[in-house]
């Protein structure tokens, strides 16, 4: 079938609208008409790292939409269902069988390589000379920066048709990662304290989840004033790490939390910030590093060895989308995960504006919507 997709044609290139031919769904696939897609940092960074031979490509991994066709082997999903599209997992390897689907042994192939597990691609583009060009897709089993996407039972979450799909798109990755880190990894008690470094979509989802879980002492650290204001709207204390004349951030956090935070979450991937996060913890505190970017971090070994602190990472907040996304939607309905305020919508044709605003930090979570 013919559909419109936003392609990246060269490393670091802009998103370009193009007509492509998308395969009909195979037995294990689901064809979804995309309603909205969240724009994530990963969508901006991955195409800069791809070699030219893996381009053009279609990314996008926070899609929502309406099911139009269902393969014969797919169970539990019907034509007309409203779905949120998240990351893929094989559901068969040892980590998947243990419930750790974010650590699927096939994750790289299923989410990042631009093709199906058997090596075939799903999209082509007609060229002026009459030939066709392979378009790499299947990004996170969806490539949802397009009007239509092929997805799978393992990454399709059926949701109530009364819900606004434009608000649910970020639940597929960004909100799931931030909230999952708090609720699944840290599981804080009301008397604990949490400091979040980086008040973007992931960080503010962590703040919202912590406050919704009743954590009284939540600190958000970000240099952007508008994002600090959003964090304060959740009842967090917001710190500007660039404030002239102020004490070091870690000292201010320790003062606010009575000797150090119980937990810290880093979403920045900036080595100096990760070090601040470690030093802001109380003895036996836990730091979860979520940011992807810097290849190495500097750790204060003396502080680590003398304090019993734990530094760890997490993929997607240890979430299983088929479980976590419905849980977060239920928390949203109960008023305990208020993240609608983080979303700014753009028509798909304004994708360049969404990218620019995201990079400038003037919006928290851009969501592209088909008219």
C-alpha positions as CSV (number, residue, x, y, z in Angstrom):
1,X,0.0,0.0,0.0
2,X,1.1,3.6,-0.6
3,X,1.5,5.9,2.4
4,X,3.4,9.0,3.5
5,X,6.4,8.7,5.7
6,X,9.1,11.1,7.0
7,X,12.5,9.9,5.9
8,X,16.0,10.7,7.0
9,X,18.1,10.4,3.9
10,X,21.6,11.2,5.2
11,X,23.3,11.0,8.7
12,X,21.9,13.9,10.7
13,X,19.6,15.0,7.9
14,X,16.2,16.6,8.2
15,X,13.0,14.7,8.2
16,X,11.6,14.7,4.6
17,X,8.0,13.7,3.7
18,X,7.9,11.1,0.9
19,X,5.4,8.6,-0.6
20,X,6.5,5.1,0.1
21,X,5.2,1.6,-0.6
22,X,4.5,-0.3,2.6
23,X,4.1,-4.1,2.7
24,X,0.8,-5.7,3.5
25,X,1.0,-7.2,7.0
26,X,2.4,-10.7,7.3
27,X,0.7,-13.3,9.5
28,X,2.5,-11.9,12.6
29,X,2.0,-8.3,11.8
30,X,-0.6,-5.5,12.5
31,X,-1.2,-2.6,10.2
32,X,-1.9,0.6,12.1
33,X,-3.1,3.9,10.8
34,X,-1.1,6.3,12.9
35,X,-3.0,9.1,14.7
36,X,-0.1,10.6,16.7
37,X,3.6,10.0,17.4
38,X,5.7,11.4,20.1
39,X,9.1,12.8,19.1
40,X,11.8,11.3,21.3
41,X,15.5,12.2,21.7
42,X,16.3,8.7,20.3
43,X,14.6,9.6,17.1
44,X,16.9,12.6,16.7
45,X,20.2,10.8,17.7
46,X,20.0,7.4,16.1
47,X,19.8,8.7,12.5
48,X,23.1,10.6,13.1
49,X,24.9,7.4,13.9
50,X,23.6,5.3,11.0
51,X,25.9,4.6,8.0
52,X,24.7,5.7,4.6
53,X,24.0,2.2,3.6
54,X,21.2,2.0,6.3
55,X,19.6,5.1,4.9
56,X,17.0,6.4,4.0
57,X,15.2,5.3,7.1
58,X,12.0,6.0,9.0
59,X,12.2,6.3,12.7
60,X,9.5,7.0,15.3
61,X,8.8,4.7,18.3
62,X,6.0,6.4,20.2
63,X,3.1,5.8,17.9
64,X,-0.6,5.6,18.6
65,X,-3.3,4.7,16.1
66,X,-6.2,2.6,14.9
67,X,-5.7,-1.0,13.7
68,X,-6.7,-1.5,10.0
69,X,-5.5,-5.0,9.3
70,X,-4.4,-8.0,11.5
71,X,-2.3,-10.9,10.4
72,X,-3.7,-14.4,10.7
73,X,-1.4,-15.5,13.5
74,X,-2.1,-12.4,15.7
75,X,-4.3,-12.9,18.7
76,X,-5.9,-10.4,21.1
77,X,-5.9,-7.5,18.6
78,X,-8.8,-6.7,16.2
79,X,-9.5,-4.3,13.4
80,X,-10.7,-1.0,14.8
81,X,-8.8,-1.4,18.1
82,X,-7.0,1.7,19.4
83,X,-3.3,0.9,20.2
84,X,-0.2,2.4,21.7
85,X,3.0,1.1,20.0
86,X,6.1,0.5,22.1
87,X,9.4,-1.3,21.9
88,X,9.7,-4.9,20.6
89,X,10.9,-8.1,22.4
90,X,11.0,-11.7,21.2
91,X,9.1,-13.1,24.3
92,X,11.0,-16.3,23.9
93,X,14.6,-15.8,25.2
94,X,15.6,-16.3,28.8
95,X,15.3,-12.6,29.8
96,X,11.9,-12.3,28.1
97,X,10.7,-15.5,29.9
98,X,11.8,-14.0,33.2
99,X,9.7,-10.9,32.5
100,X,12.7,-8.7,31.6
101,X,11.6,-7.9,28.1
102,X,13.7,-4.7,27.9
103,X,16.8,-6.9,28.0
104,X,15.6,-9.2,25.2
105,X,18.5,-11.0,23.5
106,X,17.1,-9.9,20.1
107,X,16.5,-6.3,21.1
108,X,19.1,-4.8,18.8
109,X,17.8,-6.7,15.8
110,X,14.1,-6.1,16.6
111,X,14.3,-2.4,17.4
112,X,17.3,-0.8,15.7
113,X,18.5,-2.5,12.5
114,X,15.8,-1.2,10.2
115,X,14.4,-4.5,9.1
116,X,12.4,-7.5,10.1
117,X,14.0,-10.3,12.1
118,X,14.5,-12.3,8.9
119,X,16.4,-9.5,7.3
120,X,13.6,-8.3,5.0
121,X,12.6,-4.6,4.8
122,X,9.0,-3.3,4.8
123,X,9.2,-0.1,2.7
124,X,10.3,1.1,-0.7
125,X,10.3,4.4,-2.5
126,X,9.9,4.8,-6.3
127,X,12.7,6.8,-8.0
128,X,12.5,9.1,-11.0
129,X,14.3,6.6,-13.2
130,X,11.7,4.0,-12.6
131,X,13.7,1.9,-10.1
132,X,12.8,1.5,-6.5
133,X,14.9,2.3,-3.4
134,X,14.9,0.3,-0.2
135,X,13.7,2.3,2.8
136,X,14.8,1.0,6.2
137,X,12.1,0.9,8.8
138,X,10.8,-1.5,11.5
139,X,12.3,1.0,14.0
140,X,11.1,-0.4,17.4
141,X,8.8,-2.6,15.4
142,X,6.8,0.4,14.0
143,X,8.6,3.3,12.3
144,X,5.7,5.5,13.3
145,X,6.8,8.8,11.8
146,X,4.5,7.8,9.0
147,X,0.8,7.7,8.3
148,X,0.8,3.9,8.5
149,X,3.0,1.5,10.4
150,X,3.5,-2.3,10.7
151,X,3.6,-3.5,14.3
152,X,3.4,-6.7,16.3
153,X,1.4,-8.3,19.1
154,X,4.4,-7.9,21.4
155,X,4.5,-4.1,21.1
156,X,0.8,-3.3,20.4
157,X,-1.0,-2.2,23.6
158,X,-4.8,-2.1,23.1
159,X,-6.4,0.9,24.9
160,X,-9.9,2.2,25.5
161,X,-11.3,3.9,22.5
162,X,-12.5,6.9,24.6
163,X,-8.9,7.9,25.4
164,X,-7.1,10.7,23.5
165,X,-4.4,9.0,21.5
166,X,-2.5,12.3,21.1
167,X,-1.9,12.3,24.9
168,X,-1.0,8.6,25.1
169,X,1.8,8.6,22.5
170,X,4.6,9.4,25.0
171,X,3.5,6.5,27.2
172,X,5.2,4.2,24.6
173,X,8.7,5.2,25.7
174,X,9.5,8.5,27.4
175,X,6.8,8.5,30.1
176,X,7.1,4.8,30.5
177,X,10.9,5.1,31.1
178,X,10.7,7.9,33.6
179,X,7.8,6.5,35.6
180,X,8.9,2.9,35.3
181,X,12.3,3.9,36.8
182,X,10.5,5.3,39.9
183,X,7.8,2.7,40.3
184,X,9.5,-0.5,39.1
185,X,13.2,0.1,39.9
186,X,13.1,2.3,43.0
187,X,9.7,1.7,44.4
188,X,10.0,4.6,46.9
189,X,8.2,5.0,50.2
190,X,6.6,8.4,51.0
191,X,9.4,9.2,53.5
192,X,12.1,8.7,50.9
193,X,13.6,11.5,48.8
194,X,14.3,11.6,45.0
195,X,16.4,13.9,43.0
196,X,16.0,14.0,39.2
197,X,18.7,15.5,37.0
198,X,17.3,16.7,33.7
199,X,13.6,17.9,33.6
200,X,12.8,16.8,30.1
201,X,10.0,14.3,29.2
202,X,11.7,11.3,31.0
203,X,12.8,13.3,34.0
204,X,9.4,15.1,34.5
205,X,7.6,11.7,34.1
206,X,9.8,10.5,37.0
207,X,8.9,13.6,39.0
208,X,5.2,13.1,38.3
209,X,5.3,9.4,39.2
210,X,7.2,10.1,42.4
211,X,4.7,12.7,43.5
212,X,1.8,10.5,42.5
213,X,3.3,7.8,44.7
214,X,3.3,10.1,47.6
215,X,7.0,10.9,47.8
216,X,7.2,14.1,49.7
217,X,10.7,15.2,49.0
218,X,11.4,15.5,45.3
219,X,14.1,17.7,43.8
220,X,14.5,18.5,40.1
221,X,17.7,19.9,38.6
222,X,17.6,21.6,35.2
223,X,19.1,24.8,33.8
224,X,15.9,25.7,31.8
225,X,13.6,27.9,33.8
226,X,10.4,26.8,32.1
227,X,11.1,23.2,32.9
228,X,11.9,24.0,36.5
229,X,8.5,25.7,36.6
230,X,6.8,22.6,35.4
231,X,8.6,20.5,38.1
232,X,7.5,23.0,40.7
233,X,3.9,22.6,39.5
234,X,4.2,19.0,40.6
235,X,5.3,20.1,44.0
236,X,9.0,19.4,43.5
237,X,11.8,21.7,44.6
238,X,13.6,22.9,41.5
239,X,17.3,23.9,41.3
240,X,19.2,25.8,38.7
241,X,22.6,24.2,38.4
242,X,24.0,27.3,36.6
243,X,22.9,29.8,39.3
244,X,25.8,32.2,40.0
245,X,27.1,32.3,43.5
246,X,25.1,29.2,44.6
247,X,26.6,26.3,46.5
248,X,27.4,23.2,44.4
249,X,24.3,21.3,43.3
250,X,25.1,18.2,45.3
251,X,25.5,20.3,48.5
252,X,22.1,22.0,47.9
253,X,20.5,18.6,47.3
254,X,22.0,17.2,50.5
255,X,20.7,20.2,52.5
256,X,17.2,19.9,51.0
257,X,17.0,16.1,51.7
258,X,18.5,16.0,55.2
259,X,21.9,14.6,54.3
260,X,21.4,13.2,50.8
261,X,18.7,11.8,48.6
262,X,17.6,8.3,48.9
263,X,17.4,8.0,45.2
264,X,18.8,9.9,42.2
265,X,17.8,9.6,38.5
266,X,20.0,11.0,35.7
267,X,18.5,11.6,32.3
268,X,21.2,13.9,30.9
269,X,24.1,11.5,30.1
270,X,26.5,14.3,31.0
271,X,29.4,12.8,32.9
272,X,29.8,15.8,35.3
273,X,26.1,15.6,36.1
274,X,26.2,11.9,36.8
275,X,29.0,12.6,39.2
276,X,26.9,15.3,40.9
277,X,24.0,12.8,41.1
278,X,26.3,10.2,42.8
279,X,27.6,12.7,45.3
280,X,24.1,14.0,46.1
281,X,23.0,10.6,47.5
282,X,23.0,9.6,51.2
283,X,24.9,6.5,52.3
284,X,23.4,3.4,50.6
285,X,21.5,5.6,48.2
286,X,20.8,4.4,44.6
287,X,21.5,6.3,41.4
288,X,19.8,5.1,38.1
289,X,21.5,6.5,35.0
290,X,19.1,6.6,32.1
291,X,20.7,9.0,29.7
292,X,22.3,7.7,26.5
293,X,25.2,9.6,25.0
294,X,28.5,9.8,26.8
295,X,30.6,6.6,26.3
296,X,32.1,6.9,29.8
297,X,31.2,8.3,33.2
298,X,33.6,9.4,36.0
299,X,32.7,7.9,39.3
300,X,33.9,9.0,42.7
301,X,35.4,5.7,43.8
302,X,36.2,6.8,47.4
303,X,32.6,8.0,47.9
304,X,31.3,4.9,46.4
305,X,33.4,2.4,48.4
306,X,32.9,4.2,51.7
307,X,29.1,4.8,51.4
308,X,27.6,1.6,50.1
309,X,26.0,3.6,47.2
310,X,24.7,1.8,44.2
311,X,25.0,3.0,40.6
312,X,23.0,1.2,38.0
313,X,21.2,1.6,34.7
314,X,17.7,0.7,33.5
315,X,16.2,0.0,30.1
316,X,12.7,1.5,29.7
317,X,12.3,1.6,33.4
318,X,12.2,-2.2,33.6
319,X,8.8,-2.0,31.9
320,X,6.9,-4.6,30.0
321,X,4.7,-2.3,27.8
322,X,1.8,-4.8,27.8
323,X,1.7,-4.4,31.6
324,X,3.2,-1.0,32.4
325,X,1.4,1.1,29.9
326,X,-2.1,0.0,31.1
327,X,-0.9,0.6,34.7
328,X,0.2,4.1,33.9
329,X,-3.0,4.9,32.0
330,X,-4.9,3.8,35.1
331,X,-2.7,6.0,37.3
332,X,-3.4,8.9,34.9
333,X,-7.1,8.3,35.2
334,X,-6.9,8.3,39.0
335,X,-5.0,11.6,39.0
336,X,-1.7,10.0,40.2
337,X,0.2,10.4,36.9
338,X,-0.7,13.8,35.6
339,X,1.4,14.1,32.4
340,X,-0.9,15.7,29.9
341,X,0.5,19.1,30.7
342,X,3.9,17.9,29.3
343,X,2.5,17.4,25.8
344,X,2.6,20.0,23.0
345,X,1.0,18.9,19.7
346,X,2.1,19.8,16.2
347,X,0.6,18.8,12.8
348,X,3.0,16.3,11.1
349,X,3.8,18.9,8.4
350,X,5.4,21.0,11.2
351,X,7.8,18.3,12.2
352,X,10.8,20.7,11.6
353,X,9.3,23.1,14.2
354,X,8.8,20.3,16.7
355,X,12.4,19.2,16.3
356,X,13.7,22.8,16.7
357,X,11.5,23.4,19.8
358,X,12.6,20.1,21.3
359,X,16.3,20.9,20.8
360,X,15.8,24.4,22.2
361,X,14.0,23.1,25.3
362,X,11.0,25.3,24.7
363,X,8.7,22.3,24.9
364,X,8.9,19.2,27.0
365,X,7.2,16.6,24.8
366,X,6.3,17.3,21.2
367,X,3.7,15.0,19.7
368,X,3.0,15.0,16.0
369,X,-0.6,14.5,14.9
370,X,-2.0,13.6,11.5
371,X,-4.9,15.8,10.3
